[in-house]
Amino acid sequence: MIANVLIAAVALLHVWFMVLEMFLWRKPIGLRTFGRSQAEADSSAVLAANQGLYNGFLAAGLVWSLVLGDAPPARAI
């Protein structure tokens, strides 16, 4: 049960990172979080969105493993 709680916490962190990188990168919270200027954020927005997508897939995989629970395919994931 402790492992599942930790997995869920890490999944939530990856979801937050995804939101920051994909949707808030150019907003004030994103600029403050990553210490970027508006010009830097504008020029690197595509790269940040790619990083956000990666974090989204990591979160999806973690949630998928939680949903499967102890089913035989869960060990493979």
Residue pairs with C-beta under 8 A, 6 or more apart in sequence:
4 66
7 62
7 65
7 66
8 62
8 63
8 66
10 62
11 58
11 59
11 62
11 63
11 66
12 59
14 55
14 56
14 58
14 59
14 62
15 55
15 56
15 59
17 51
17 52
17 55
18 52
18 53
18 55
18 56
18 59
19 52
20 29
20 30
20 33
20 34
20 52
21 30
21 48
21 49
21 51
21 52
21 55
22 48
22 49
22 52
22 53
22 56
23 52
24 30
24 33
25 34
25 41
25 44
25 45
25 48
25 49
25 52
26 38
26 41
26 42
26 45
30 36
30 41
31 37
31 38
31 41
34 41
36 44
41 48
61 77
64 77
65 74
65 77
68 74
68 77
